[in-house]
Amino acid sequence: ANSKMFTTDFPTAMAIAFTCLVLLWWLEKRDFKSTLVAGGTFGLMLLFRTQSLLTLPVIFVLAWFVYQRKTKTWIFAGMVFALGMLVTVLPWLTHNYTISGAFSFDDPRQVAIIYSQYSTTGNLDISQFDPETDSVRERIISFTLQNPAYVARFISAHFLNTEIGGLLSLPLIERFDGLSAPINLYWVGWDGTLAWYNVLLLIFYLAVISIGFGISWRRLGWLALLPLAFNLGYAISNGISRFSSWRYNLPVDWVVYFYFGIGIMEIFSFMASLLGAKSTELDPALPSGREISIRDFRPSYIFILLAFALIGSLPWLAKGFSQPRYVSTQEQLIARLEASGYASSEIESFISQPDAILIEGRMMFPRNYSRGRGMSSANPWAIYAVQDYARLGFIVLNDGMHQSIFVTRELLDFPQGADVILLGCQRDDYIEARVVDFGAETFQSAPLNQLCD
């Protein structure tokens, strides 16, 4: 786990679970108010991750069956749902329009990633996307028409990888080296094959999940498939985005053990009944719902729309609650280094090099490593990976994230969360720090007359 997972994927998972609960309430009641609230809640979920929008078609296919295939009622409910969703997301779309001149959910850099994915080469190369002339929609359509089999293959592969990853979120039987030994990260190096005992375990898991499906269907009918609809829709969106595995599965892998948990509870309930315990059967009957129309609208519903509009405006309003930080000019940073004892001519000579960099920001996660030491991980960041020299790795946060290495044999205690000025040389994956200035204390790893080359 890392900070990106906790600030994006885990909140998205919670948002999807909460939205699923609200939509379940909507499909049980199926009145004007519940439909409006469901649309607003779905709009809030889109503010966590835009690709969740691709779950909507799957959900409304399911809703058509819940509405007993009454197409007219289903369409009107969709219009009310869309009204609640539009009112919620409109403030953020308007905010982005004021910045970029276009109504969009995401930063152009995020859109550029999807643009680059629809190519046989240069995936994740966002430099090929020009937001002023290129269209992601046209790129996806044209590339798909030219390479239908290729696109179908990678969408299917990522869809299946999301579903398999969800199933494998349930534990397997693997080597355990003891409480004091490093964790056996078996899921990181999985090669796609399973030992026979794990195959049997997965068959058992699937059997329990099928029991969970069955008992849910018997008690709730089509409503029981709502979590599955979210899971399938999100897995499809992963495939279309050409991403899957690891944190990309997290928002919907809870659906697997949700049904697994229902199946386990049913098995325990059955075992308890064999031992003489009395069970209470829930009433499977659900409200039939009634057809809604514009006449069902109440003036009080305007306050519901205003509440969702206000919540949807919070990301925009939050910009006014605090001022930007770390906006010093290069001249101001040089002056602050002069106050620490450096000559301005010396600093200006150093930063005149093409690869030299001078920034300020917040220091995060400083870690000392001796020669040959580093973080044991499948894909460690360059600053924490095993290296053949002693160093201290850390991150500097401002309007971006800068990985940095301070070469030293000393065991330094850089303060976590301190404001810092960093002068160094830009390498491929990190900044080689020459000067780290905390104001009250300054550290230097090499002379400034030593070039970056």
C-alpha positions in Angstrom: 0.0 0.0 0.0 1.1 3.6 -0.6 -0.3 7.1 -0.3 -1.7 7.0 -3.8 -3.8 4.0 -3.0 -5.1 5.5 0.3 -6.0 8.9 -1.4 -7.5 7.6 -4.6 -8.4 3.9 -4.8 -9.5 3.2 -1.2 -11.9 6.3 -1.2 -13.2 5.2 -4.6 -13.9 1.7 -3.2 -15.8 3.3 -0.3 -17.7 5.7 -2.6 -18.7 2.8 -4.9 -19.9 0.7 -1.9 -21.9 3.6 -0.5 -23.3 4.4 -4.0 -24.3 0.7 -4.3 -26.1 1.0 -1.0 -28.0 4.1 -2.1 -28.9 2.6 -5.5 -30.2 -0.5 -3.8 -32.5 1.8 -1.8 -33.6 3.5 -5.0 -34.4 0.3 -6.8 -36.4 -0.9 -3.8 -38.5 2.2 -3.6 -38.4 3.5 -7.2 -40.1 6.8 -6.4 -39.1 10.3 -7.5 -37.2 11.2 -4.4 -35.1 8.1 -4.2 -34.3 8.3 -8.0 -33.1 11.9 -7.6 -30.9 11.1 -4.6 -29.5 8.1 -6.4 -28.5 10.2 -9.3 -26.9 12.8 -7.1 -24.9 10.1 -5.2 -23.7 8.6 -8.4 -22.5 12.1 -9.5 -20.5 12.4 -6.2 -18.9 9.0 -7.0 -17.7 10.4 -10.3 -15.7 13.1 -8.5 -13.6 10.3 -7.0 -12.9 8.5 -10.3 -14.3 9.5 -13.7 -14.1 6.1 -15.2 -16.9 5.0 -12.8 -19.2 6.5 -15.4 -18.8 3.4 -17.5 -20.6 1.4 -14.8 -23.8 3.3 -15.5 -24.8 1.4 -18.6 -24.5 -2.0 -16.8 -26.5 -0.6 -13.8 -29.3 0.7 -16.1 -29.5 -2.6 -17.9 -30.1 -4.2 -14.5 -32.6 -1.4 -13.6 -34.6 -2.2 -16.7 -35.3 -5.7 -15.3 -36.0 -4.3 -11.8 -38.6 -2.0 -13.4 -40.1 -5.1 -14.8 -39.2 -4.1 -18.4 -41.5 -1.2 -18.3 -39.5 0.9 -20.8 -41.4 4.2 -20.5 -41.1 4.2 -16.7 -37.5 3.2 -16.9 -36.7 6.0 -19.3 -38.3 8.6 -17.1 -36.5 7.3 -14.1 -33.3 7.6 -16.1 -34.1 11.2 -16.8 -34.6 12.0 -13.1 -31.5 10.1 -12.3 -29.5 12.1 -14.9 -30.9 15.4 -13.4 -29.5 14.6 -10.0 -26.2 13.5 -11.4 -25.8 16.6 -13.7 -26.6 19.0 -10.9 -23.9 17.4 -8.8 -21.1 17.3 -11.4 -21.9 20.6 -13.1 -19.9 22.8 -10.6 -16.8 20.8 -11.2 -17.3 20.8 -15.0 -17.8 24.5 -14.9 -14.6 24.9 -12.8 -12.7 23.0 -15.4 -14.3 25.1 -18.2 -13.0 28.3 -16.6 -9.5 26.8 -16.7 -9.3 24.9 -19.9 -12.2 26.3 -22.0 -13.8 22.8 -22.2 -16.3 20.9 -20.0 -14.2 18.0 -18.7 -13.8 15.9 -15.6 -10.0 15.4 -15.7 -6.8 17.1 -16.1 -5.5 17.0 -19.8 -2.6 14.9 -18.5 -5.0 12.2 -17.4 -6.8 12.3 -20.7 -3.4 12.0 -22.5 -2.8 8.7 -20.8 -6.0 7.2 -22.3 -5.0 8.7 -25.6 -1.6 7.0 -25.5 -3.1 3.6 -24.6 -4.8 3.3 -28.0 -1.6 2.7 -29.8 0.6 -0.3 -30.5 3.7 1.6 -29.3 4.4 4.5 -27.0 1.8 3.6 -24.3 1.8 6.0 -21.4 3.8 8.5 -23.5 1.6 11.6 -22.8 3.9 13.8 -24.9 2.2 12.6 -28.1 -1.1 14.2 -27.0 -1.9 17.8 -27.8 -5.1 18.9 -26.0 -5.6 21.8 -28.5 -5.7 19.6 -31.6 -6.2 15.9 -30.5 -9.4 14.3 -29.5 -9.4 11.2 -27.3 -12.8 10.1 -28.5 -11.7 10.3 -32.2 -8.5 8.5 -31.3 -10.3 5.6 -29.6 -12.9 5.3 -32.4 -10.4 5.4 -35.3 -7.8 3.1 -33.6 -10.6 0.6 -32.7 -11.9 0.6 -36.3 -8.4 0.0 -37.7 -7.4 -2.6 -35.1 -10.6 -4.3 -33.8 -9.0 -7.6 -32.9 -6.1 -5.9 -31.1 -8.4 -3.6 -29.0 -10.8 -6.5 -28.2 -7.8 -8.5 -27.0 -6.5 -6.0 -24.6 -9.9 -5.0 -23.3 -10.7 -8.7 -22.7 -7.3 -9.3 -21.1 -7.7 -6.4 -18.6 -11.3 -7.3 -17.9 -10.4 -10.9 -17.0 -7.4 -9.7 -15.0 -9.6 -7.5 -12.9 -12.0 -10.4 -12.2 -9.2 -12.9 -11.5 -7.5 -10.4 -9.3 -10.7 -10.0 -7.3 -11.0 -13.7 -6.8 -7.4 -13.9 -5.7 -8.0 -11.2 -3.1 -9.1 -14.2 -1.1 -6.1 -15.9 0.5 -4.2 -18.8 -1.0 -2.1 -21.5 0.7 1.5 -20.2 0.5 4.8 -20.5 2.3 5.1 -18.9 5.8 8.6 -18.3 7.0 7.7 -17.2 10.6 6.6 -14.1 12.4 10.2 -12.6 12.5 10.9 -13.3 8.8 10.2 -11.0 5.9 6.7 -11.3 4.4 6.4 -13.7 1.5 4.9 -11.4 -1.1 3.6 -14.3 -3.2 1.0 -12.2 -5.0 3.7 -9.9 -6.5 5.6 -12.6 -8.3 2.6 -14.8 -9.3 3.3 -16.4 -12.7 -0.3 -17.3 -13.6 -0.1 -20.9 -12.3 -1.5 -22.5 -9.1 -0.5 -25.6 -7.2 -3.2 -28.3 -7.1 -4.2 -27.5 -3.5 -4.8 -23.9 -4.4 -6.9 -24.9 -7.4 -9.1 -26.9 -5.0 -9.2 -23.9 -2.7 -10.4 -21.6 -5.5 -13.0 -24.2 -6.5 -14.2 -24.1 -2.9 -14.2 -20.3 -3.0 -16.3 -20.3 -6.2 -18.7 -22.7 -4.6 -19.2 -20.5 -1.6 -19.6 -17.4 -3.9 -22.2 -19.3 -5.9 -24.1 -20.0 -2.7 -23.9 -16.3 -1.9 -25.3 -15.5 -5.3 -28.1 -18.0 -5.0 -29.3 -17.0 -1.6 -29.1 -13.3 -2.6 -31.2 -14.0 -5.7 -33.8 -16.0 -3.8 -34.3 -13.1 -1.3 -33.8 -10.0 -3.5 -34.2 -11.1 -7.1 -32.6 -8.7 -9.6 -31.5 -6.3 -6.8 -29.1 -9.0 -5.6 -27.0 -8.4 -8.7 -26.4 -4.7 -8.1 -22.9 -5.2 -6.5 -22.1 -7.5 -9.4 -23.2 -4.8 -11.9 -20.8 -2.4 -10.3 -18.0 -5.0 -10.5 -18.6 -5.8 -14.1 -19.0 -2.2 -15.2 -15.8 -1.2 -13.4 -13.9 -4.2 -14.8 -15.0 -3.1 -18.3 -13.9 0.4 -17.7 -10.5 -1.0 -16.6 -10.3 -2.9 -19.9 -11.2 0.2 -21.9 -8.6 2.3 -20.1 -6.1 -0.6 -20.6 -5.3 -0.8 -16.9 -5.8 -3.6 -14.4 -4.2 -5.4 -11.4 -2.9 -4.0 -8.1 -4.6 -0.8 -7.0 -6.8 -0.6 -10.2 -8.7 -3.7 -8.9 -9.2 -2.3 -5.4 -12.4 -0.3 -5.9 -14.5 -3.4 -6.8 -12.6 -6.4 -5.5 -14.7 -6.2 -2.3 -17.7 -7.5 -4.4 -16.0 -10.9 -4.5 -15.7 -11.4 -0.8 -19.1 -9.6 -0.3 -20.8 -12.5 -2.0 -18.3 -14.9 -0.4 -19.3 -13.6 3.0 -23.0 -14.1 2.3 -22.3 -17.7 1.2 -20.3 -18.4 4.4 -23.1 -17.0 6.6 -25.6 -19.2 4.8 -23.4 -22.3 5.3 -23.0 -21.5 9.0 -26.8 -20.9 9.3 -27.4 -24.3 7.6 -25.0 -26.0 10.0 -26.6 -24.4 13.0 -30.0 -25.6 11.8 -28.7 -29.1 11.7 -27.7 -28.8 15.4 -31.2 -27.7 16.3 -31.0 -23.9 16.1 -34.2 -22.2 14.9 -33.8 -19.9 11.9 -36.0 -17.0 10.9 -36.7 -16.8 7.1 -36.7 -13.3 5.8 -39.7 -12.1 3.7 -38.4 -12.1 0.1 -41.3 -9.8 -1.0 -40.1 -6.4 -2.2 -42.2 -3.3 -2.8 -43.5 -3.4 -6.3 -42.9 0.4 -6.8 -45.1 2.6 -8.9 -44.7 4.5 -12.1 -43.3 8.0 -11.4 -44.1 11.1 -13.3 -43.4 14.8 -13.2 -46.5 15.3 -11.0 -44.5 13.5 -8.2 -42.1 16.4 -8.0 -42.3 18.3 -4.7 -40.8 21.8 -4.0 -38.8 20.3 -1.2 -36.8 18.3 -3.7 -35.2 21.6 -4.8 -33.3 21.6 -1.5 -32.1 18.0 -2.3 -30.7 19.3 -5.6 -29.1 22.3 -3.9 -27.5 20.1 -1.3 -25.9 17.9 -4.0 -24.8 21.0 -5.9 -23.2 22.4 -2.8 -21.3 19.1 -2.1 -20.2 19.0 -5.7 -18.9 22.5 -5.4 -16.7 21.7 -2.4 -13.6 20.9 -4.5 -13.9 24.2 -6.2 -14.7 26.1 -3.0 -11.7 24.5 -1.3 -9.3 26.4 -3.5 -10.4 29.6 -1.8 -9.7 28.2 1.7 -5.9 28.2 1.4 -3.3 30.0 -0.7 -0.7 28.2 -2.9 2.5 27.3 -1.2 6.0 27.0 -2.5 5.7 29.8 -5.1 9.1 31.5 -4.5 11.0 32.6 -7.6 14.5 31.4 -8.4 15.9 34.8 -7.2 14.1 34.4 -3.9 15.5 30.9 -3.4 19.0 32.1 -4.2 18.6 34.9 -1.7 17.6 32.4 1.0 20.6 30.2 0.2 22.8 33.3 0.5 21.5 33.7 4.0 22.8 30.2 4.7 26.3 31.2 3.7 26.4 30.5 -0.1 27.6 33.1 -2.6 25.0 34.0 -5.2 27.5 33.8 -8.0 28.3 30.2 -7.0 24.7 29.2 -7.0 23.9 31.0 -10.3 26.9 29.3 -11.9 25.6 25.9 -10.8 22.0 26.4 -11.9 23.1 27.6 -15.3 23.8 24.0 -16.2 21.0 22.3 -18.3 20.4 19.5 -15.7 20.6 21.7 -12.6 17.5 22.2 -10.6 16.6 24.5 -7.7 13.2 24.0 -5.9 11.5 24.3 -2.6 8.9 22.0 -1.0 7.9 19.7 1.8 10.3 16.9 2.7 8.6 13.5 3.0 9.8 10.0 3.9 13.6 10.4 4.4 15.3 7.0 4.7 18.9 6.2 5.2 20.4 3.2 3.3 24.0 1.8 3.5 25.7 0.4 0.4 23.9 -2.6 -1.0 20.8 -1.9 0.9 17.4 -0.8 -0.2 13.7 -1.6 -0.2 12.7 -5.2 -1.2 9.8 -4.6 -3.6 8.8 -5.7 -7.1 9.0 -2.1 -8.4 10.8 0.1 -5.8 11.2 3.8 -6.5 14.7 4.7 -7.6 15.4 6.6 -4.3 14.7 3.5 -2.2 15.9 0.8 -4.5 19.1 -1.2 -3.8 22.2 0.9 -4.8 26.0 0.3 -4.7 26.5 3.4 -2.5 25.4 4.8 0.8 22.7 7.5 0.6 19.6 9.1 2.0 16.5 9.0 -0.1 13.5 11.3 0.3 10.7 13.1 -1.6 10.1 16.8 -2.0 6.5 17.8 -2.5 5.3 21.1 -4.1 3.1 21.3 -7.1 4.7 18.0 -8.1 6.5 15.1 -6.6 10.3 15.0 -6.8 12.3 11.9 -5.8 15.7 12.8 -4.4 18.9 11.1 -3.3 21.5 12.7 -1.0 24.8 10.8 -1.2 26.3 10.4 2.2 27.9 7.8 4.5 26.6 9.6 7.6 23.4 8.6 9.3 21.5 11.8 9.0 18.2 12.7 10.7 16.4 14.8 8.1 13.2 16.0 9.6 10.0 14.5 8.2 7.5 17.1 6.9 10.0 20.1 7.1 10.1 22.8 4.5 13.3 22.5 2.4 15.2 24.1 -0.4 16.8 21.6 -2.7 19.7 22.3 -5.1 20.8 19.4 -7.3 21.2 17.6 -10.6 18.2 16.1 -12.5 18.9 12.4 -13.3 16.6 10.1 -15.2 14.4 9.0 -12.2 15.5 11.3 -9.4 17.3 14.5 -8.3 20.9 14.0 -7.0 20.9 16.5 -4.2 23.9 18.7 -3.7 22.5 21.1 -1.1 19.6 20.5 1.2 18.7 23.6 3.2 16.3 23.6 6.1 16.9 27.3 7.0 18.4 26.6 10.4 20.6 23.8 9.1 22.2 23.0 5.7 23.7 19.8 4.3 25.9 19.5 1.2 27.0 16.3 -0.5 29.5 17.6 -3.0 31.2 20.9 -4.1 29.1 23.1 -6.3 31.9 23.5 -8.7 31.5 19.8 -9.5 29.3 19.7 -12.7 26.2 17.6 -13.0 27.6 15.7 -16.0 
